[in-house]
Amino acid sequence: MDRCALILHSLGDIAAIFLGLWILLYLLDANQANVFVDVVHGVADWLAGWSQDIFTMDTEGLRVFFNYALPAVVYLGIGHGAAAWLRRL
């Protein structure tokens, strides 16, 4: 059970890292033609597909921040919560 808990915990962390990294790259105006930036953006878009355009602000930076930060928090909560539940079993 501890191994499963560690896997869930790690998956939630990895998802949140990709989403946070995309927010950071976007806000720092990273080169969109770069392969690394493109991969991070693709993964972040896939992870945040269910939450796209929940927030529609006029400021593009705020819109990207909130639309990608929400799923990051959700993935962290689910991953850590499920891991804690499994460890209690």
MDTraj code that builds the backbone (N, CA, C; nanometers):
import mdtraj as md
import numpy as np

residues = "MET ASP ARG CYS ALA LEU ILE LEU HIS SER LEU GLY ASP ILE ALA ALA ILE PHE LEU GLY LEU TRP ILE LEU LEU TYR LEU LEU ASP ALA ASN GLN ALA ASN VAL PHE VAL ASP VAL VAL HIS GLY VAL ALA ASP TRP LEU ALA GLY TRP SER GLN ASP ILE PHE THR MET ASP THR GLU GLY LEU ARG VAL PHE PHE ASN TYR ALA LEU PRO ALA VAL VAL TYR LEU GLY ILE GLY HIS GLY ALA ALA ALA TRP LEU ARG ARG LEU".split()
xyz = np.array([
    [0.0815, -0.1204, 0.0000],
    [0.0000, 0.0000, 0.0000],
    [0.0857, 0.1265, 0.0000],
    [0.1978, 0.1196, 0.0705],
    [0.2850, 0.2373, 0.0738],
    [0.3378, 0.2716, -0.0646],
    [0.3669, 0.1701, -0.1441],
    [0.4181, 0.1945, -0.2793],
    [0.3101, 0.2589, -0.3660],
    [0.1879, 0.2125, -0.3552],
    [0.0771, 0.2730, -0.4310],
    [0.0539, 0.4176, -0.3873],
    [0.0630, 0.4406, -0.2572],
    [0.0467, 0.5758, -0.2049],
    [0.1565, 0.6668, -0.2582],
    [0.2780, 0.6167, -0.2629],
    [0.3894, 0.6958, -0.3148],
    [0.3697, 0.7275, -0.4629],
    [0.3182, 0.6316, -0.5383],
    [0.2929, 0.6535, -0.6808],
    [0.1864, 0.7611, -0.7001],
    [0.0762, 0.7535, -0.6277],
    [-0.0293, 0.8542, -0.6393],
    [0.0209, 0.9921, -0.5978],
    [0.0953, 0.9957, -0.4895],
    [0.1525, 1.1207, -0.4397],
    [0.2437, 1.1813, -0.5465],
    [0.3279, 1.0997, -0.6068],
    [0.4230, 1.1461, -0.7082],
    [0.3530, 1.1910, -0.8353],
    [0.2505, 1.1191, -0.8779],
    [0.1770, 1.1584, -0.9981],
    [0.1101, 1.2948, -0.9806],
    [0.0522, 1.3189, -0.8639],
    [-0.0068, 1.4494, -0.8364],
    [0.0969, 1.5596, -0.8381],
    [0.2135, 1.5320, -0.7818],
    [0.3219, 1.6300, -0.7810],
    [0.3720, 1.6589, -0.9220],
    [0.3897, 1.5548, -1.0019],
    [0.4402, 1.5721, -1.1391],
    [0.3414, 1.6533, -1.2227],
    [0.2135, 1.6241, -1.2089],
    [0.1121, 1.6996, -1.2826],
    [0.1163, 1.8472, -1.2427],
    [0.1254, 1.8741, -1.1141],
    [0.1297, 2.0122, -1.0664],
    [0.2579, 2.0823, -1.1122],
    [0.3678, 2.0092, -1.1188],
    [0.4941, 2.0685, -1.1652],
    [0.4825, 2.1105, -1.3113],
    [0.4265, 2.0251, -1.3963],
    [0.4102, 2.0616, -1.5366],
    [0.3197, 2.1834, -1.5522],
    [0.2107, 2.1877, -1.4770],
    [0.1194, 2.3016, -1.4865],
    [0.1846, 2.4287, -1.4347],
    [0.2534, 2.4191, -1.3229],
    [0.3234, 2.5353, -1.2689],
    [0.4350, 2.5827, -1.3590],
    [0.5057, 2.4880, -1.4205],
    [0.6131, 2.5241, -1.5119],
    [0.5583, 2.5964, -1.6342],
    [0.4435, 2.5510, -1.6853],
    [0.3847, 2.6211, -1.7995],
    [0.3428, 2.7620, -1.7608],
    [0.2847, 2.7802, -1.6431],
    [0.2469, 2.9139, -1.5972],
    [0.3705, 3.0029, -1.5931],
    [0.4772, 2.9528, -1.5353],
    [0.6018, 3.0291, -1.5245],
    [0.6580, 3.0624, -1.6629],
    [0.6639, 2.9638, -1.7526],
    [0.7162, 2.9887, -1.8867],
    [0.6307, 3.0901, -1.9623],
    [0.5005, 3.0823, -1.9452],
    [0.4117, 3.1765, -2.0139],
    [0.4302, 3.3183, -1.9604],
    [0.4314, 3.3306, -1.8287],
    [0.4429, 3.4636, -1.7691],
    [0.5794, 3.5272, -1.7948],
    [0.6824, 3.4442, -1.8126],
    [0.8154, 3.4970, -1.8440],
    [0.8371, 3.5119, -1.9942],
    [0.7316, 3.4893, -2.0726],
    [0.7332, 3.5066, -2.2174],
    [0.8404, 3.4213, -2.2843],
    [0.8378, 3.2919, -2.2530],
    [0.9340, 3.1978, -2.3110],
    [0.9104, 3.1832, -2.4610],
    [1.0127, 3.1445, -2.5323],
    [1.0074, 3.1261, -2.6764],
    [0.9158, 3.0085, -2.7097],
    [0.8038, 3.0366, -2.7737],
    [0.7048, 2.9339, -2.8059],
    [0.7551, 2.8344, -2.9098],
    [0.8590, 2.8705, -2.9844],
    [0.9134, 2.7817, -3.0864],
    [1.0126, 2.6811, -3.0290],
    [1.0512, 2.6973, -2.9036],
    [1.1443, 2.6061, -2.8386],
    [1.0767, 2.4718, -2.8131],
    [1.1498, 2.3634, -2.8351],
    [1.0934, 2.2289, -2.8204],
    [1.0525, 2.2021, -2.6759],
    [1.1363, 2.2398, -2.5789],
    [1.1041, 2.2175, -2.4380],
    [0.9759, 2.2914, -2.3992],
    [0.9658, 2.4167, -2.4401],
    [0.8461, 2.4961, -2.4090],
    [0.7238, 2.4332, -2.4746],
    [0.7387, 2.3849, -2.5961],
    [0.6281, 2.3218, -2.6679],
    [0.5815, 2.1939, -2.5972],
    [0.6757, 2.1139, -2.5490],
    [0.6401, 1.9902, -2.4783],
    [0.5682, 2.0224, -2.3475],
    [0.6228, 2.1165, -2.2716],
    [0.5595, 2.1550, -2.1443],
    [0.4195, 2.2095, -2.1703],
    [0.4037, 2.2903, -2.2738],
    [0.2723, 2.3464, -2.3065],
    [0.1745, 2.2360, -2.3463],
    [0.2208, 2.1398, -2.4248],
    [0.1340, 2.0299, -2.4656],
    [0.0870, 1.9457, -2.3483],
    [0.1786, 1.9130, -2.2585],
    [0.1422, 1.8342, -2.1404],
    [0.0467, 1.9139, -2.0516],
    [0.0773, 2.0422, -2.0314],
    [-0.0087, 2.1259, -1.9472],
    [-0.1479, 2.1405, -2.0084],
    [-0.1554, 2.1572, -2.1392],
    [-0.2869, 2.1655, -2.2049],
    [-0.3652, 2.0364, -2.1872],
    [-0.2978, 1.9233, -2.1985],
    [-0.3655, 1.7950, -2.1810],
    [-0.4149, 1.7787, -2.0372],
    [-0.3311, 1.8158, -1.9405],
    [-0.3698, 1.8026, -1.7998],
    [-0.4816, 1.8991, -1.7617],
    [-0.4823, 2.0158, -1.8219],
    [-0.5808, 2.1181, -1.7859],
    [-0.6951, 2.1264, -1.8861],
    [-0.7095, 2.0260, -1.9703],
    [-0.8147, 2.0290, -2.0717],
    [-0.9539, 2.0447, -2.0143],
    [-0.9785, 1.9849, -1.9003],
    [-1.1116, 1.9911, -1.8393],
    [-1.1415, 2.1278, -1.7776],
    [-1.0396, 2.2092, -1.7540],
    [-1.0620, 2.3366, -1.6860],
    [-1.0384, 2.4574, -1.7754],
    [-1.0219, 2.4354, -1.9046],
    [-0.9946, 2.5481, -1.9935],
    [-1.1134, 2.6427, -1.9990],
    [-1.0835, 2.7696, -1.9915],
    [-1.1796, 2.8794, -2.0022],
    [-1.2842, 2.8807, -1.8910],
    [-1.2490, 2.8272, -1.7746],
    [-1.3359, 2.8472, -1.6582],
    [-1.3310, 2.9947, -1.6193],
    [-1.2110, 3.0505, -1.6234],
    [-1.1909, 3.1918, -1.5923],
    [-1.1655, 3.2658, -1.7237],
    [-1.2443, 3.3689, -1.7489],
    [-1.2278, 3.4479, -1.8708],
    [-1.2041, 3.5932, -1.8321],
    [-1.0779, 3.6248, -1.8095],
    [-1.0415, 3.7612, -1.7728],
    [-0.9897, 3.8352, -1.8951],
    [-0.9876, 3.9666, -1.8868],
    [-0.9337, 4.0455, -1.9963],
    [-0.7823, 4.0347, -2.0039],
    [-0.7178, 4.0239, -1.8892],
    [-0.5725, 4.0132, -1.8860],
    [-0.5327, 3.8683, -1.9157],
    [-0.4560, 3.8500, -2.0229],
    [-0.4181, 3.7157, -2.0668],
    [-0.3356, 3.6420, -1.9620],
    [-0.2448, 3.7110, -1.8954],
    [-0.1614, 3.6480, -1.7935],
    [-0.2430, 3.5934, -1.6774],
    [-0.3400, 3.6704, -1.6319],
    [-0.4267, 3.6233, -1.5227],
    [-0.5116, 3.5055, -1.5666],
    [-0.5595, 3.5096, -1.6902],
    [-0.6414, 3.4001, -1.7417],
    [-0.5616, 3.2703, -1.7458],
    [-0.4393, 3.2767, -1.7964],
    [-0.3539, 3.1576, -1.8017],
    [-0.3218, 3.1098, -1.6610],
    [-0.2891, 3.2037, -1.5721],
    [-0.2562, 3.1653, -1.4350],
    [-0.3700, 3.0882, -1.3693],
    [-0.4891, 3.1439, -1.3708],
    [-0.5996, 3.0794, -1.3016],
    [-0.6484, 2.9518, -1.3702],
    [-0.6475, 2.9489, -1.5036],
    [-0.6935, 2.8297, -1.5747],
    [-0.5972, 2.7124, -1.5624],
    [-0.4713, 2.7379, -1.5295],
    [-0.3760, 2.6293, -1.5099],
    [-0.3452, 2.6057, -1.3617],
    [-0.3631, 2.7051, -1.2783],
    [-0.3379, 2.6873, -1.1350],
    [-0.4482, 2.6042, -1.0692],
    [-0.5718, 2.6207, -1.1141],
    [-0.6819, 2.5432, -1.0573],
    [-0.6596, 2.3931, -1.0724],
    [-0.6292, 2.3423, -1.1929],
    [-0.6048, 2.1981, -1.2012],
    [-0.4802, 2.1544, -1.1252],
    [-0.3798, 2.2412, -1.1138],
    [-0.2609, 2.2054, -1.0354],
    [-0.2986, 2.1813, -0.8900],
    [-0.3809, 2.2673, -0.8344],
    [-0.4257, 2.2511, -0.6962],
    [-0.5126, 2.1264, -0.6827],
    [-0.5977, 2.1015, -0.7810],
    [-0.6848, 1.9828, -0.7771],
    [-0.6009, 1.8555, -0.7813],
    [-0.5025, 1.8497, -0.8721],
    [-0.4171, 1.7305, -0.8813],
    [-0.3355, 1.7105, -0.7546],
    [-0.2860, 1.8191, -0.6960],
    [-0.2130, 1.8064, -0.5697],
    [-0.3049, 1.7533, -0.4601],
    [-0.4251, 1.8079, -0.4519],
    [-0.5193, 1.7641, -0.3491],
    [-0.5601, 1.6195, -0.3645],
    [-0.5906, 1.5798, -0.4865],
    [-0.6316, 1.4414, -0.5105],
    [-0.5156, 1.3456, -0.4859],
    [-0.3985, 1.3779, -0.5384],
    [-0.2821, 1.2906, -0.5210],
    [-0.2415, 1.2745, -0.3760],
    [-0.2340, 1.3840, -0.3043],
    [-0.1932, 1.3773, -0.1645],
    [-0.3037, 1.3179, -0.0775],
    [-0.4285, 1.3524, -0.1082],
    [-0.5396, 1.2978, -0.0309],
    [-0.5543, 1.1473, -0.0485],
    [-0.5442, 1.1004, -0.1725],
    [-0.5543, 0.9567, -0.1980],
    [-0.4369, 0.8822, -0.1352],
    [-0.3180, 0.9429, -0.1398],
    [-0.2010, 0.8798, -0.0791],
    [-0.2172, 0.8696, 0.0722],
    [-0.2672, 0.9741, 0.1339],
    [-0.2893, 0.9709, 0.2787],
    [-0.3939, 0.8667, 0.3160],
    [-0.4986, 0.8556, 0.2357],
    [-0.6031, 0.7565, 0.2608],
    [-0.5469, 0.6145, 0.2494],
    [-0.4665, 0.5898, 0.1465],
    [-0.4073, 0.4577, 0.1297],
    [-0.3110, 0.4226, 0.2428],
    [-0.2381, 0.5198, 0.2903],
    [-0.1435, 0.4926, 0.3998],
    [-0.2157, 0.4568, 0.5291],
    [-0.3383, 0.5062, 0.5457],
    [-0.4145, 0.4733, 0.6665],
    [-0.4730, 0.3330, 0.6635],
    [-0.4813, 0.2729, 0.5463],
    [-0.5411, 0.1388, 0.5364],
    [-0.4521, 0.0330, 0.5972],
])
top = md.Topology()
chain = top.add_chain()
for i, resn in enumerate(residues, 1):
    res = top.add_residue(resn, chain, resSeq=i)
    for name in ("N", "CA", "C"):
        top.add_atom(name, md.element.get_by_symbol(name[0]), res)
traj = md.Trajectory(xyz[None], top)
